[in-house]
Amino acid sequence: MIRSIISILFGAGVGVSGVFLHNSYRPFGLIVSLIALLLGAYLVREMYRSRLNSWLYLAGWVLVIIRASSIGNGGEILIEADLFGNLLVLLGAALLIGFTLRSRKVN
């Protein structure tokens, strides 16, 4: 139970850092965000050795990305529909899904 919560929170934390970093110091912020995304997925997989926790990490990241891509209360959008925003969402999702599907359950 606690492992699941930690996986979701870890994915959400990596998502928040990626949202705020992807547009800074172009293109290095995006590169660092994607590297942090894969590194986080690797750490969750190695810590818990469970495919479920990898999927929960993915879910936490996706929840943050969806919320940051939608219009907020004041009309702000944190991930804009420009090159770097689209790359963060699409390439990040593709990398993370590929990494999660490739992982094996090791007990």
C-alpha positions in Angstrom: 0.0 0.0 0.0 2.7 2.5 1.0 4.8 1.5 -2.1 1.9 2.4 -4.3 1.4 5.8 -2.8 5.1 6.5 -3.0 5.2 5.5 -6.7 2.3 7.8 -7.5 3.8 10.7 -5.5 7.2 10.1 -7.1 5.6 10.2 -10.6 3.7 13.4 -9.7 6.9 15.0 -8.4 8.8 14.2 -11.5 5.9 15.6 -13.5 5.8 18.9 -11.6 9.6 19.3 -12.1 9.2 18.6 -15.8 6.4 21.1 -16.1 8.4 23.9 -14.6 11.7 23.0 -16.2 10.8 22.1 -19.8 10.5 25.7 -21.0 13.6 27.0 -19.3 17.0 27.2 -21.0 15.7 25.8 -24.3 16.4 22.9 -25.3 18.3 21.8 -22.2 15.4 22.1 -19.9 13.4 19.7 -22.0 16.3 17.3 -22.2 16.8 17.3 -18.5 13.1 16.8 -17.9 13.0 13.8 -20.2 16.1 12.3 -18.6 14.6 12.9 -15.1 11.5 11.1 -16.3 13.4 8.0 -17.4 15.6 8.1 -14.4 12.6 8.2 -12.1 11.0 5.3 -13.9 14.2 3.3 -13.6 14.5 4.0 -9.9 10.9 3.0 -9.2 11.3 -0.2 -11.2 14.6 -1.0 -9.3 13.2 -0.1 -5.9 10.0 -2.1 -6.0 10.6 -4.6 -8.8 6.9 -4.6 -9.7 5.2 -3.7 -12.9 2.2 -2.3 -11.0 4.4 0.4 -9.3 5.8 1.3 -12.7 2.3 1.8 -14.0 1.4 3.9 -10.9 4.5 6.1 -11.5 3.2 6.6 -15.0 -0.3 7.4 -13.7 1.1 10.0 -11.3 3.1 11.7 -14.1 0.1 11.7 -16.5 -2.2 13.3 -13.9 0.2 16.2 -13.4 0.8 16.6 -17.2 -2.9 16.6 -18.0 -3.7 19.2 -15.3 -0.8 21.4 -16.4 -1.9 21.2 -20.0 -5.5 22.3 -19.2 -6.7 25.9 -18.5 -6.5 26.9 -14.9 -8.7 29.2 -12.8 -7.0 32.3 -14.0 -6.8 31.2 -17.6 -3.2 30.1 -17.3 -1.7 27.1 -19.1 1.6 25.7 -17.8 2.3 23.5 -20.8 1.7 25.5 -23.9 1.0 23.9 -27.3 4.4 24.8 -28.8 7.3 22.6 -29.8 8.7 22.1 -26.3 5.3 21.5 -24.7 4.3 19.0 -27.3 7.6 17.2 -27.1 7.3 17.0 -23.3 3.8 15.5 -23.5 4.1 13.2 -26.5 7.7 12.1 -26.3 7.6 11.8 -22.5 4.5 9.6 -22.7 6.0 7.5 -25.5 9.2 7.0 -23.6 7.5 6.2 -20.3 5.0 3.7 -21.9 7.8 2.0 -23.8 9.9 1.8 -20.6 7.0 0.5 -18.6 6.0 -2.1 -21.1 9.6 -3.3 -21.5 10.0 -3.8 -17.7 9.9 -7.3 -16.4 8.5 -8.4 -13.0 11.4 -9.6 -10.9 10.6 -11.1 -7.5 
